[in-house]
Amino acid sequence: MGRPPVLPVDKKLGLVVRVMSGELTAAEAAREAGVSEQSVSNWRRQFIEGGRNGLAGDGGRHTEEASRIAELAKENAMLKTTIGELYMELRKYSRSTAVRPPQRREGTRPGRLVN
């Protein structure tokens, strides 16, 4: 038996709200949606966790994701600073040495490779 198609988020939300309000049991909601009772229970758990994270000020992000984003932002700032410093060094060296056109070697003709 194949996996049933994924339900839209709005349909899942409606079922979870009806289960939490007592209008439906998890088993009734599962039959209505054509999914397992465990799926409805998982949706309910995810809904509650999402609400908890939202109230905690994470903006819906898990704390692991938020800490990873903060770590990447810090690394990004450090890399930008390093690139800026290297750019300034490059400009300093390019100004200090006179840029000379390449010297032509004796006995070579244009278009001929020299080893």
LUMLUM-829300 format. One record per atom (N, C-alpha, C, O): residue number from 1; x, y, z; atom name. Coordinates in Angstrom, 1 decimal. Each point is the difference from the previous one (the first is absolute). Layout:
<lokes>
(NUM, (X, Y, Z), CA)
...
</lokes>
This chain:
<lokes>
(1, (0.8, -1.2, 0.0), N)
(1, (-0.8, 1.2, 0.0), CA)
(1, (0.9, 1.2, 0.0), C)
(1, (0.9, 0.2, 0.8), O)
(2, (-1.2, 0.8, -1.7), N)
(2, (0.8, 1.2, -0.1), CA)
(2, (-0.3, 1.0, 1.0), C)
(2, (-1.0, -0.1, 0.7), O)
(3, (1.9, 1.0, -0.5), N)
(3, (-0.2, 1.1, 0.9), CA)
(3, (-1.1, 1.0, -0.5), C)
(3, (0.0, 0.3, -1.1), O)
(4, (-0.9, 0.1, 2.0), N)
(4, (-1.1, 0.9, -0.4), CA)
(4, (0.7, 1.4, -0.3), C)
(4, (1.0, 0.3, 0.5), O)
(5, (-1.7, 0.5, -1.3), N)
(5, (0.5, 1.4, -0.3), CA)
(5, (0.1, 0.8, 1.2), C)
(5, (-0.8, -0.2, 1.0), O)
(6, (1.7, 1.1, -0.9), N)
(6, (0.2, 0.9, 1.1), CA)
(6, (-1.2, 1.0, 0.1), C)
(6, (-0.4, 0.5, -1.0), O)
(7, (-0.1, -0.3, 2.2), N)
(7, (-1.1, 0.9, 0.2), CA)
(7, (0.5, 1.4, 0.0), C)
(7, (1.1, 0.3, 0.5), O)
(8, (-1.9, 0.7, -0.9), N)
(8, (0.4, 1.4, 0.1), CA)
(8, (0.1, 0.4, 1.5), C)
(8, (-0.7, -0.6, 0.8), O)
(9, (1.5, 1.5, -0.6), N)
(9, (0.2, 0.5, 1.4), CA)
(9, (-1.3, 0.5, 0.6), C)
(9, (-0.2, -0.3, 1.2), O)
(10, (-0.6, 1.0, -1.9), N)
(10, (-1.3, 0.5, 0.5), CA)
(10, (-0.9, -1.1, 0.4), C)
(10, (-0.7, 0.1, 1.1), O)
(11, (0.7, -1.2, -1.8), N)
(11, (-0.8, -1.2, 0.4), CA)
(11, (0.5, -0.6, 1.3), C)
(11, (-0.8, -0.4, 0.9), O)
(12, (2.1, 0.2, -0.8), N)
(12, (0.6, -0.5, 1.2), CA)
(12, (-0.3, 0.9, 1.2), C)
(12, (-0.4, -0.5, 1.0), O)
(13, (0.5, 1.8, -1.2), N)
(13, (-0.2, 0.9, 1.1), CA)
(13, (-1.5, 0.0, 0.4), C)
(13, (-0.2, -0.1, 1.2), O)
(14, (-0.7, 0.0, -2.1), N)
(14, (-1.4, -0.1, 0.3), CA)
(14, (-0.3, -1.3, 0.8), C)
(14, (-0.7, 0.1, 1.0), O)
(15, (1.3, -1.2, -1.4), N)
(15, (-0.2, -1.2, 0.8), CA)
(15, (0.6, 0.0, 1.4), C)
(15, (-0.6, -0.4, 0.9), O)
(16, (1.8, 1.0, -0.8), N)
(16, (0.7, 0.1, 1.3), CA)
(16, (-0.9, 0.9, 0.9), C)
(16, (-0.1, -0.3, 1.2), O)
(17, (-0.3, 1.4, -1.7), N)
(17, (-0.8, 0.9, 0.9), CA)
(17, (-1.3, -0.7, 0.4), C)
(17, (-0.4, 0.2, 1.2), O)
(18, (-0.2, -0.9, -2.1), N)
(18, (-1.3, -0.7, 0.4), CA)
(18, (0.3, -1.1, 1.0), C)
(18, (-0.8, -0.3, 0.9), O)
(19, (2.0, -0.4, -1.0), N)
(19, (0.3, -1.0, 1.0), CA)
(19, (0.3, 0.6, 1.4), C)
(19, (-0.4, -0.5, 1.0), O)
(20, (1.1, 1.6, -1.1), N)
(20, (0.4, 0.7, 1.3), CA)
(20, (-1.2, 0.6, 0.7), C)
(20, (0.0, 0.2, 1.2), O)
(21, (-1.0, 0.2, -2.0), N)
(21, (-1.2, 0.6, 0.6), CA)
(21, (-1.0, -1.0, 0.5), C)
(21, (-1.0, 0.3, 0.7), O)
(22, (1.3, -1.6, -1.0), N)
(22, (-0.9, -1.1, 0.4), CA)
(22, (-1.1, -0.3, -1.0), C)
(22, (-0.8, -0.9, 0.3), O)
(23, (0.8, 1.6, -1.4), N)
(23, (-1.1, -0.3, -1.0), CA)
(23, (0.2, -1.3, -0.6), C)
(23, (-1.0, -0.7, -0.3), O)
(24, (2.2, 0.2, 0.1), N)
(24, (0.3, -1.3, -0.6), CA)
(24, (1.1, -0.7, 0.9), C)
(24, (0.7, 0.7, 0.8), O)
(25, (-0.7, -2.0, -0.8), N)
(25, (1.1, -0.7, 0.6), CA)
(25, (1.1, -0.2, -1.1), C)
(25, (-0.3, 0.3, -1.2), O)
(26, (1.4, -0.7, 1.6), N)
(26, (1.1, -0.2, -0.9), CA)
(26, (-0.3, -1.1, -1.0), C)
(26, (0.3, 0.1, -1.2), O)
(27, (-1.0, -1.1, 1.6), N)
(27, (-0.4, -1.1, -0.9), CA)
(27, (-1.0, 0.5, -1.0), C)
(27, (0.0, -0.4, -1.2), O)
(28, (-1.0, 1.2, 1.6), N)
(28, (-1.0, 0.6, -1.0), CA)
(28, (0.7, 0.9, -1.0), C)
(28, (-0.3, -0.1, -1.2), O)
(29, (1.2, 0.9, 1.7), N)
(29, (0.7, 0.9, -0.9), CA)
(29, (0.9, -0.8, -1.0), C)
(29, (0.1, 0.3, -1.2), O)
(30, (0.5, -1.4, 1.7), N)
(30, (0.8, -0.8, -0.9), CA)
(30, (-0.9, -0.7, -1.1), C)
(30, (0.4, 0.0, -1.2), O)
(31, (-1.5, -0.5, 1.6), N)
(31, (-0.9, -0.6, -1.0), CA)
(31, (-0.5, 1.1, -1.0), C)
(31, (-0.1, -0.3, -1.2), O)
(32, (-0.2, 1.5, 1.6), N)
(32, (-0.5, 1.1, -0.9), CA)
(32, (1.1, 0.3, -1.0), C)
(32, (-0.3, 0.3, -1.1), O)
(33, (1.6, -0.2, 1.6), N)
(33, (1.1, 0.4, -0.9), CA)
(33, (0.6, -1.2, -0.8), C)
(33, (0.7, 0.2, -0.9), O)
(34, (-1.1, -1.4, 1.3), N)
(34, (0.6, -1.2, -0.6), CA)
(34, (1.4, -0.2, 0.3), C)
(34, (0.8, -0.5, -0.8), O)
(35, (-0.4, 0.8, 2.1), N)
(35, (1.4, -0.3, 0.4), CA)
(35, (-0.1, -0.8, 1.3), C)
(35, (-1.1, -0.3, 0.5), O)
(36, (2.3, 0.0, 0.1), N)
(36, (0.0, -0.7, 1.2), CA)
(36, (-0.3, 0.9, 1.2), C)
(36, (0.2, 1.2, -0.1), O)
(37, (-0.6, -1.8, 1.2), N)
(37, (-0.2, 0.7, 1.2), CA)
(37, (1.3, 0.6, 0.5), C)
(37, (0.0, 1.1, 0.6), O)
(38, (1.1, -1.8, -0.8), N)
(38, (1.3, 0.5, 0.4), CA)
(38, (0.4, 1.3, -0.8), C)
(38, (0.6, 0.9, 0.6), O)
(39, (-1.0, -0.8, -1.9), N)
(39, (0.2, 1.2, -0.7), CA)
(39, (-0.7, 1.2, 0.6), C)
(39, (0.6, 1.1, 0.1), O)
(40, (-1.8, -1.3, 0.3), N)
(40, (-0.7, 1.1, 0.6), CA)
(40, (0.6, 0.4, 1.3), C)
(40, (0.1, 1.2, 0.4), O)
(41, (0.4, -2.2, 0.4), N)
(41, (0.6, 0.3, 1.3), CA)
(41, (1.3, 0.7, -0.3), C)
(41, (0.4, 0.9, 0.8), O)
(42, (0.4, -1.2, -1.8), N)
(42, (1.2, 0.7, -0.4), CA)
(42, (-0.3, 1.4, -0.4), C)
(42, (0.8, 0.9, 0.4), O)
(43, (-1.8, -0.6, -1.1), N)
(43, (-0.4, 1.3, -0.4), CA)
(43, (-0.3, 0.9, 1.2), C)
(43, (0.3, 1.1, 0.1), O)
(44, (-1.0, -1.8, 0.8), N)
(44, (-0.4, 0.7, 1.3), CA)
(44, (1.2, 0.4, 0.8), C)
(44, (0.1, 1.1, 0.4), O)
(45, (0.9, -2.0, -0.3), N)
(45, (1.2, 0.2, 0.7), CA)
(45, (0.8, 1.1, -0.7), C)
(45, (0.5, 0.9, 0.7), O)
(46, (-0.4, -0.9, -2.0), N)
(46, (0.7, 1.0, -0.7), CA)
(46, (-0.6, 1.4, 0.1), C)
(46, (0.7, 1.0, 0.1), O)
(47, (-2.0, -1.0, -0.1), N)
(47, (-0.8, 1.3, 0.2), CA)
(47, (0.3, 0.6, 1.4), C)
(47, (0.3, 1.2, 0.1), O)
(48, (-0.3, -2.1, 0.9), N)
(48, (0.3, 0.5, 1.4), CA)
(48, (1.4, 0.5, 0.1), C)
(48, (0.3, 1.1, 0.6), O)
(49, (0.7, -1.8, -1.2), N)
(49, (1.4, 0.4, 0.1), CA)
(49, (0.2, 1.3, -0.8), C)
(49, (0.8, 0.8, 0.5), O)
(50, (-1.4, -0.7, -1.6), N)
(50, (0.1, 1.3, -0.8), CA)
(50, (-0.5, 1.2, 0.8), C)
(50, (0.6, 1.0, 0.0), O)
(51, (-1.8, -1.2, 0.7), N)
(51, (-0.5, 1.0, 0.8), CA)
(51, (0.9, 0.4, 1.2), C)
(51, (0.2, 1.1, 0.3), O)
(52, (0.4, -2.1, 0.3), N)
(52, (0.9, 0.2, 1.1), CA)
(52, (1.2, 0.8, -0.5), C)
(52, (0.4, 0.9, 0.7), O)
(53, (0.2, -1.3, -1.8), N)
(53, (1.1, 0.7, -0.5), CA)
(53, (-0.3, 1.4, -0.4), C)
(53, (0.8, 1.0, 0.2), O)
(54, (-2.0, -0.8, -0.8), N)
(54, (-0.4, 1.4, -0.3), CA)
(54, (-0.1, 0.9, 1.2), C)
(54, (0.3, 1.1, 0.0), O)
(55, (-0.9, -1.7, 1.1), N)
(55, (-0.2, 0.8, 1.2), CA)
(55, (1.4, 0.2, 0.7), C)
(55, (0.1, 1.0, 0.8), O)
(56, (0.8, -1.8, -1.0), N)
(56, (1.4, 0.1, 0.6), CA)
(56, (0.8, 1.1, -0.7), C)
(56, (1.0, 0.4, 0.5), O)
(57, (-1.5, 0.1, -1.6), N)
(57, (0.7, 1.1, -0.8), CA)
(57, (0.9, -0.5, -1.0), C)
(57, (0.8, 0.8, -0.6), O)
(58, (-0.8, -2.1, 0.3), N)
(58, (0.8, -0.5, -1.1), CA)
(58, (-0.5, 0.3, -1.4), C)
(58, (0.7, -0.3, -1.0), O)
(59, (-1.9, 0.8, 0.9), N)
(59, (-0.5, 0.3, -1.3), CA)
(59, (-0.3, -1.3, -0.7), C)
(59, (0.0, 0.0, -1.3), O)
(60, (-0.3, -1.1, 2.0), N)
(60, (-0.3, -1.2, -0.7), CA)
(60, (1.2, -0.9, -0.3), C)
(60, (-0.1, -1.1, -0.4), O)
(61, (1.3, 1.6, 0.7), N)
(61, (1.3, -0.7, -0.3), CA)
(61, (0.3, -0.9, 1.2), C)
(61, (-0.2, 0.4, 1.1), O)
(62, (0.8, -1.5, -1.4), N)
(62, (0.5, -0.8, 1.1), CA)
(62, (1.3, 0.6, 0.5), C)
(62, (0.7, 0.7, -0.7), O)
(63, (-0.4, -0.9, 2.0), N)
(63, (1.2, 0.6, 0.6), CA)
(63, (1.2, -0.4, -0.7), C)
(63, (1.0, 0.8, -0.1), O)
(64, (-0.9, -2.0, -0.4), N)
(64, (1.2, -0.5, -0.7), CA)
(64, (0.2, 0.8, -1.3), C)
(64, (1.1, 0.4, -0.3), O)
(65, (-2.2, -0.2, -0.4), N)
(65, (0.0, 0.8, -1.3), CA)
(65, (0.4, 1.4, 0.3), C)
(65, (0.9, 0.6, -0.7), O)
(66, (-1.4, 0.0, 1.8), N)
(66, (0.3, 1.4, 0.3), CA)
(66, (1.5, 0.1, 0.4), C)
(66, (0.6, 1.0, -0.4), O)
(67, (-0.1, -1.9, 1.1), N)
(67, (1.4, 0.1, 0.4), CA)
(67, (0.9, -0.2, -1.2), C)
(67, (1.1, 0.6, -0.1), O)
(68, (-1.5, -1.5, -0.8), N)
(68, (0.8, -0.2, -1.2), CA)
(68, (0.0, 1.2, -0.9), C)
(68, (1.0, 0.4, -0.6), O)
(69, (-2.1, 0.3, 0.5), N)
(69, (-0.1, 1.2, -0.8), CA)
(69, (0.8, 1.1, 0.7), C)
(69, (0.7, 0.8, -0.8), O)
(70, (-0.7, -0.7, 2.1), N)
(70, (0.9, 1.0, 0.7), CA)
(70, (1.5, -0.3, -0.3), C)
(70, (0.8, 0.9, -0.2), O)
(71, (-0.5, -2.2, 0.3), N)
(71, (1.4, -0.4, -0.3), CA)
(71, (0.4, 0.3, -1.4), C)
(71, (1.1, 0.5, -0.2), O)
(72, (-2.0, -0.7, -0.8), N)
(72, (0.4, 0.3, -1.4), CA)
(72, (0.1, 1.5, -0.2), C)
(72, (0.8, 0.5, -0.8), O)
(73, (-1.7, 0.3, 1.5), N)
(73, (0.1, 1.5, -0.2), CA)
(73, (1.3, 0.5, 0.6), C)
(73, (0.6, 0.9, -0.6), O)
(74, (-0.1, -1.5, 1.7), N)
(74, (1.2, 0.4, 0.6), CA)
(74, (1.2, -0.4, -0.9), C)
(74, (0.9, 0.9, -0.2), O)
(75, (-0.9, -2.1, -0.4), N)
(75, (1.0, -0.4, -0.9), CA)
(75, (0.0, 0.9, -1.3), C)
(75, (1.1, 0.3, -0.5), O)
(76, (-2.3, 0.0, 0.0), N)
(76, (-0.1, 0.9, -1.1), CA)
(76, (0.6, 1.4, 0.2), C)
(76, (0.7, 0.5, -0.8), O)
(77, (-0.9, 0.0, 2.0), N)
(77, (0.6, 1.3, 0.3), CA)
(77, (1.5, 0.0, 0.1), C)
(77, (0.7, 0.9, -0.5), O)
(78, (-0.2, -2.0, 1.1), N)
(78, (1.5, -0.2, 0.0), CA)
(78, (0.6, -0.2, -1.3), C)
(78, (1.0, 0.6, -0.3), O)
(79, (-1.7, -1.3, -0.6), N)
(79, (0.5, -0.2, -1.4), CA)
(79, (0.0, 1.4, -0.8), C)
(79, (0.9, 0.2, -0.7), O)
(80, (-1.9, 0.5, 0.9), N)
(80, (-0.1, 1.3, -0.6), CA)
(80, (1.1, 0.9, 0.4), C)
(80, (0.6, 0.8, -0.8), O)
(81, (-0.3, -0.8, 2.1), N)
(81, (1.1, 0.8, 0.6), CA)
(81, (1.3, -0.4, -0.6), C)
(81, (0.9, 0.8, -0.4), O)
(82, (-0.7, -2.2, 0.3), N)
(82, (1.3, -0.5, -0.6), CA)
(82, (0.2, 0.4, -1.4), C)
(82, (1.1, 0.4, -0.4), O)
(83, (-2.2, -0.5, -0.4), N)
(83, (0.0, 0.4, -1.4), CA)
(83, (0.4, 1.5, -0.1), C)
(83, (0.8, 0.4, -0.9), O)
(84, (-1.4, 0.4, 1.7), N)
(84, (0.3, 1.4, 0.0), CA)
(84, (1.5, 0.3, 0.3), C)
(84, (0.6, 0.8, -0.7), O)
(85, (-0.1, -1.5, 1.7), N)
(85, (1.4, 0.2, 0.4), CA)
(85, (0.9, -0.5, -1.2), C)
(85, (1.0, 0.7, -0.3), O)
(86, (-1.3, -1.8, -0.3), N)
(86, (0.8, -0.5, -1.1), CA)
(86, (0.0, 1.0, -1.2), C)
(86, (1.0, 0.2, -0.7), O)
(87, (-2.2, 0.4, 0.5), N)
(87, (-0.1, 0.9, -1.1), CA)
(87, (0.8, 1.2, 0.2), C)
(87, (0.7, 0.5, -0.9), O)
(88, (-0.7, 0.0, 2.2), N)
(88, (0.9, 1.2, 0.3), CA)
(88, (1.5, -0.4, -0.2), C)
(88, (0.7, 0.9, -0.5), O)
(89, (-0.3, -2.1, 0.9), N)
(89, (1.4, -0.4, -0.2), CA)
(89, (0.3, 0.0, -1.4), C)
(89, (1.1, 0.4, -0.4), O)
(90, (-2.0, -1.0, -0.4), N)
(90, (0.3, -0.1, -1.5), CA)
(90, (0.1, 1.4, -0.6), C)
(90, (0.9, 0.2, -0.8), O)
(91, (-1.7, 0.8, 1.2), N)
(91, (0.1, 1.3, -0.5), CA)
(91, (1.3, 0.7, 0.4), C)
(91, (0.6, 0.7, -0.8), O)
(92, (-0.2, -1.0, 2.1), N)
(92, (1.2, 0.6, 0.5), CA)
(92, (1.2, -0.5, -0.9), C)
(92, (0.9, 0.8, -0.4), O)
(93, (-0.8, -2.1, 0.2), N)
(93, (1.1, -0.6, -0.8), CA)
(93, (-0.1, 0.4, -1.5), C)
(93, (1.1, 0.2, -0.6), O)
(94, (-2.2, -0.1, 0.1), N)
(94, (-0.1, 0.4, -1.4), CA)
(94, (0.4, 1.5, -0.2), C)
(94, (0.4, 0.3, -1.1), O)
(95, (-0.6, 0.5, 2.1), N)
(95, (0.5, 1.4, -0.1), CA)
(95, (1.5, 0.2, 0.2), C)
(95, (0.6, 0.8, -0.6), O)
(96, (-0.1, -1.7, 1.4), N)
(96, (1.4, 0.2, 0.4), CA)
(96, (1.0, -0.5, -1.1), C)
(96, (1.1, 0.5, -0.2), O)
(97, (-1.5, -1.5, -0.6), N)
(97, (0.9, -0.5, -1.0), CA)
(97, (-0.5, 0.6, -1.3), C)
(97, (-1.2, 0.0, -0.4), O)
(98, (2.1, 0.5, -0.4), N)
(98, (-0.3, 0.6, -1.3), CA)
(98, (-0.4, -1.2, -0.9), C)
(98, (0.6, -1.0, -0.1), O)
(99, (-1.7, 1.3, -0.6), N)
(99, (-0.5, -1.0, -0.9), CA)
(99, (0.7, 0.2, -1.3), C)
(99, (-0.1, 1.0, -0.7), O)
(100, (0.9, -2.1, 0.3), N)
(100, (0.8, 0.1, -1.2), CA)
(100, (-0.6, -0.9, -1.1), C)
(100, (-0.5, -1.1, 0.4), O)
(101, (0.5, 1.5, -1.6), N)
(101, (-0.5, -0.9, -1.0), CA)
(101, (0.9, -1.2, -0.2), C)
(101, (1.2, 0.1, 0.4), O)
(102, (-1.6, -1.2, -0.8), N)
(102, (0.8, -1.2, -0.1), CA)
(102, (1.2, 0.2, -1.0), C)
(102, (-0.2, 0.7, -1.0), O)
(103, (1.3, -1.2, 1.3), N)
(103, (1.2, 0.2, -0.8), CA)
(103, (0.0, -1.1, -1.1), C)
(103, (-0.3, -1.2, 0.3), O)
(104, (0.7, 1.6, -1.5), N)
(104, (0.1, -1.0, -1.1), CA)
(104, (1.4, -0.6, 0.1), C)
(104, (1.0, 0.6, 0.1), O)
(105, (-1.0, -2.0, -0.2), N)
(105, (1.2, -0.7, 0.0), CA)
(105, (0.7, 0.1, -1.4), C)
(105, (-0.6, 0.1, -1.0), O)
(106, (1.9, -0.1, 1.1), N)
(106, (0.8, 0.0, -1.2), CA)
(106, (-0.2, -1.3, -0.8), C)
(106, (-0.1, -1.1, 0.6), O)
(107, (0.0, 1.2, -1.9), N)
(107, (0.0, -1.1, -0.9), CA)
(107, (-1.4, -0.7, 0.0), C)
(107, (-0.1, -1.1, -0.6), O)
(108, (-0.9, 1.7, 1.1), N)
(108, (-1.3, -0.6, -0.1), CA)
(108, (-0.9, 0.8, -1.0), C)
(108, (0.2, 1.2, -0.1), O)
(109, (-1.0, -1.9, -0.6), N)
(109, (-0.9, 0.7, -0.9), CA)
(109, (-1.4, 0.0, 0.6), C)
(109, (-0.4, -0.9, 0.8), O)
(110, (-0.4, 1.9, -1.0), N)
(110, (-1.4, 0.0, 0.5), CA)
(110, (-0.8, -1.2, -0.5), C)
(110, (0.2, -0.4, -1.1), O)
(111, (-0.9, -0.2, 2.0), N)
(111, (-0.8, -1.2, -0.3), CA)
(111, (0.7, -1.3, 0.1), C)
(111, (-0.6, -1.1, -0.2), O)
(112, (1.9, 1.1, 0.6), N)
(112, (0.8, -1.2, 0.1), CA)
(112, (0.1, -0.3, 1.5), C)
(112, (0.3, 0.9, 0.8), O)
(113, (-0.5, -2.2, -0.4), N)
(113, (0.0, -0.4, 1.4), CA)
(113, (1.5, -0.1, 0.4), C)
(113, (0.8, -0.5, -0.7), O)
(114, (-0.5, 0.9, 1.9), N)
(114, (1.3, -0.1, 0.6), CA)
(114, (-0.1, -0.9, 1.2), C)
(114, (-0.8, 0.2, 0.9), O)
(115, (1.7, -1.2, -0.8), N)
(115, (0.0, -0.9, 1.1), CA)
(115, (1.1, 0.4, 0.9), C)
(115, (0.2, -0.7, 1.1), O)
</lokes>
